[in-house]
Amino acid sequence: MPQQGVSVLALIKGQERFVFLYDDESADQLLQTLGKYAADPELNFSWYDAATLSQRVRKLREADATGAVEPKNRIRRSAA
């Protein structure tokens, strides 16, 4: 039975915590959300933060696609 993975992406800035949960199907939407957060002057989330986290998402996607070592932040859950 195929397994579905959920990835966790987190950024800690002082007292603030930005935690994102996403799966393979929602990775593109997450990348758009990171850009929206960076463009929001109400948030303490910079374009640098968005770029850094976006790069991490892309690297994890590449690792999954090439069958590289299982990412440490990947939580595997079997479908019930």
MODELLER restraints for C-alpha pairs under 7 A, 6 or more apart:
rsr = mdl.restraints
at = mdl.atoms
rsr.add(forms.Gaussian(group=physical.xy_distance, feature=features.Distance(at['CA:3:A'], at['CA:76:A']), mean=6.67, stdev=0.5))
rsr.add(forms.Gaussian(group=physical.xy_distance, feature=features.Distance(at['CA:3:A'], at['CA:77:A']), mean=6.00, stdev=0.5))
rsr.add(forms.Gaussian(group=physical.xy_distance, feature=features.Distance(at['CA:3:A'], at['CA:78:A']), mean=4.78, stdev=0.5))
rsr.add(forms.Gaussian(group=physical.xy_distance, feature=features.Distance(at['CA:3:A'], at['CA:79:A']), mean=6.08, stdev=0.5))
rsr.add(forms.Gaussian(group=physical.xy_distance, feature=features.Distance(at['CA:4:A'], at['CA:76:A']), mean=6.30, stdev=0.5))
rsr.add(forms.Gaussian(group=physical.xy_distance, feature=features.Distance(at['CA:4:A'], at['CA:77:A']), mean=5.80, stdev=0.5))
rsr.add(forms.Gaussian(group=physical.xy_distance, feature=features.Distance(at['CA:4:A'], at['CA:78:A']), mean=6.40, stdev=0.5))
rsr.add(forms.Gaussian(group=physical.xy_distance, feature=features.Distance(at['CA:4:A'], at['CA:79:A']), mean=6.80, stdev=0.5))
rsr.add(forms.Gaussian(group=physical.xy_distance, feature=features.Distance(at['CA:5:A'], at['CA:23:A']), mean=6.07, stdev=0.5))
rsr.add(forms.Gaussian(group=physical.xy_distance, feature=features.Distance(at['CA:5:A'], at['CA:74:A']), mean=6.34, stdev=0.5))
rsr.add(forms.Gaussian(group=physical.xy_distance, feature=features.Distance(at['CA:5:A'], at['CA:75:A']), mean=5.67, stdev=0.5))
rsr.add(forms.Gaussian(group=physical.xy_distance, feature=features.Distance(at['CA:5:A'], at['CA:76:A']), mean=4.71, stdev=0.5))
rsr.add(forms.Gaussian(group=physical.xy_distance, feature=features.Distance(at['CA:5:A'], at['CA:77:A']), mean=6.19, stdev=0.5))
rsr.add(forms.Gaussian(group=physical.xy_distance, feature=features.Distance(at['CA:6:A'], at['CA:21:A']), mean=6.56, stdev=0.5))
rsr.add(forms.Gaussian(group=physical.xy_distance, feature=features.Distance(at['CA:6:A'], at['CA:22:A']), mean=5.64, stdev=0.5))
rsr.add(forms.Gaussian(group=physical.xy_distance, feature=features.Distance(at['CA:6:A'], at['CA:23:A']), mean=4.79, stdev=0.5))
rsr.add(forms.Gaussian(group=physical.xy_distance, feature=features.Distance(at['CA:6:A'], at['CA:74:A']), mean=5.91, stdev=0.5))
rsr.add(forms.Gaussian(group=physical.xy_distance, feature=features.Distance(at['CA:6:A'], at['CA:75:A']), mean=5.32, stdev=0.5))
rsr.add(forms.Gaussian(group=physical.xy_distance, feature=features.Distance(at['CA:6:A'], at['CA:76:A']), mean=6.63, stdev=0.5))
rsr.add(forms.Gaussian(group=physical.xy_distance, feature=features.Distance(at['CA:7:A'], at['CA:21:A']), mean=5.67, stdev=0.5))
rsr.add(forms.Gaussian(group=physical.xy_distance, feature=features.Distance(at['CA:7:A'], at['CA:22:A']), mean=5.35, stdev=0.5))
rsr.add(forms.Gaussian(group=physical.xy_distance, feature=features.Distance(at['CA:7:A'], at['CA:23:A']), mean=5.94, stdev=0.5))
rsr.add(forms.Gaussian(group=physical.xy_distance, feature=features.Distance(at['CA:7:A'], at['CA:73:A']), mean=5.94, stdev=0.5))
rsr.add(forms.Gaussian(group=physical.xy_distance, feature=features.Distance(at['CA:7:A'], at['CA:74:A']), mean=4.71, stdev=0.5))
rsr.add(forms.Gaussian(group=physical.xy_distance, feature=features.Distance(at['CA:7:A'], at['CA:75:A']), mean=6.26, stdev=0.5))
rsr.add(forms.Gaussian(group=physical.xy_distance, feature=features.Distance(at['CA:8:A'], at['CA:20:A']), mean=5.77, stdev=0.5))
rsr.add(forms.Gaussian(group=physical.xy_distance, feature=features.Distance(at['CA:8:A'], at['CA:21:A']), mean=4.75, stdev=0.5))
rsr.add(forms.Gaussian(group=physical.xy_distance, feature=features.Distance(at['CA:8:A'], at['CA:22:A']), mean=6.68, stdev=0.5))
rsr.add(forms.Gaussian(group=physical.xy_distance, feature=features.Distance(at['CA:8:A'], at['CA:73:A']), mean=5.80, stdev=0.5))
rsr.add(forms.Gaussian(group=physical.xy_distance, feature=features.Distance(at['CA:8:A'], at['CA:74:A']), mean=6.78, stdev=0.5))
rsr.add(forms.Gaussian(group=physical.xy_distance, feature=features.Distance(at['CA:9:A'], at['CA:19:A']), mean=5.81, stdev=0.5))
rsr.add(forms.Gaussian(group=physical.xy_distance, feature=features.Distance(at['CA:9:A'], at['CA:20:A']), mean=5.05, stdev=0.5))
rsr.add(forms.Gaussian(group=physical.xy_distance, feature=features.Distance(at['CA:9:A'], at['CA:21:A']), mean=6.45, stdev=0.5))
rsr.add(forms.Gaussian(group=physical.xy_distance, feature=features.Distance(at['CA:10:A'], at['CA:18:A']), mean=5.55, stdev=0.5))
rsr.add(forms.Gaussian(group=physical.xy_distance, feature=features.Distance(at['CA:10:A'], at['CA:19:A']), mean=4.32, stdev=0.5))
rsr.add(forms.Gaussian(group=physical.xy_distance, feature=features.Distance(at['CA:10:A'], at['CA:20:A']), mean=6.16, stdev=0.5))
rsr.add(forms.Gaussian(group=physical.xy_distance, feature=features.Distance(at['CA:11:A'], at['CA:17:A']), mean=5.95, stdev=0.5))
rsr.add(forms.Gaussian(group=physical.xy_distance, feature=features.Distance(at['CA:11:A'], at['CA:18:A']), mean=5.04, stdev=0.5))
rsr.add(forms.Gaussian(group=physical.xy_distance, feature=features.Distance(at['CA:11:A'], at['CA:19:A']), mean=6.45, stdev=0.5))
rsr.add(forms.Gaussian(group=physical.xy_distance, feature=features.Distance(at['CA:12:A'], at['CA:18:A']), mean=6.34, stdev=0.5))
rsr.add(forms.Gaussian(group=physical.xy_distance, feature=features.Distance(at['CA:31:A'], at['CA:54:A']), mean=6.04, stdev=0.5))
rsr.add(forms.Gaussian(group=physical.xy_distance, feature=features.Distance(at['CA:34:A'], at['CA:50:A']), mean=5.18, stdev=0.5))
rsr.add(forms.Gaussian(group=physical.xy_distance, feature=features.Distance(at['CA:35:A'], at['CA:50:A']), mean=6.14, stdev=0.5))
rsr.add(forms.Gaussian(group=physical.xy_distance, feature=features.Distance(at['CA:37:A'], at['CA:43:A']), mean=6.74, stdev=0.5))
rsr.add(forms.Gaussian(group=physical.xy_distance, feature=features.Distance(at['CA:37:A'], at['CA:45:A']), mean=6.20, stdev=0.5))
rsr.add(forms.Gaussian(group=physical.xy_distance, feature=features.Distance(at['CA:38:A'], at['CA:45:A']), mean=5.19, stdev=0.5))
rsr.add(forms.Gaussian(group=physical.xy_distance, feature=features.Distance(at['CA:38:A'], at['CA:46:A']), mean=4.84, stdev=0.5))
rsr.add(forms.Gaussian(group=physical.xy_distance, feature=features.Distance(at['CA:38:A'], at['CA:47:A']), mean=5.04, stdev=0.5))
rsr.add(forms.Gaussian(group=physical.xy_distance, feature=features.Distance(at['CA:38:A'], at['CA:50:A']), mean=6.23, stdev=0.5))
rsr.add(forms.Gaussian(group=physical.xy_distance, feature=features.Distance(at['CA:60:A'], at['CA:71:A']), mean=6.80, stdev=0.5))
rsr.add(forms.Gaussian(group=physical.xy_distance, feature=features.Distance(at['CA:63:A'], at['CA:69:A']), mean=6.98, stdev=0.5))
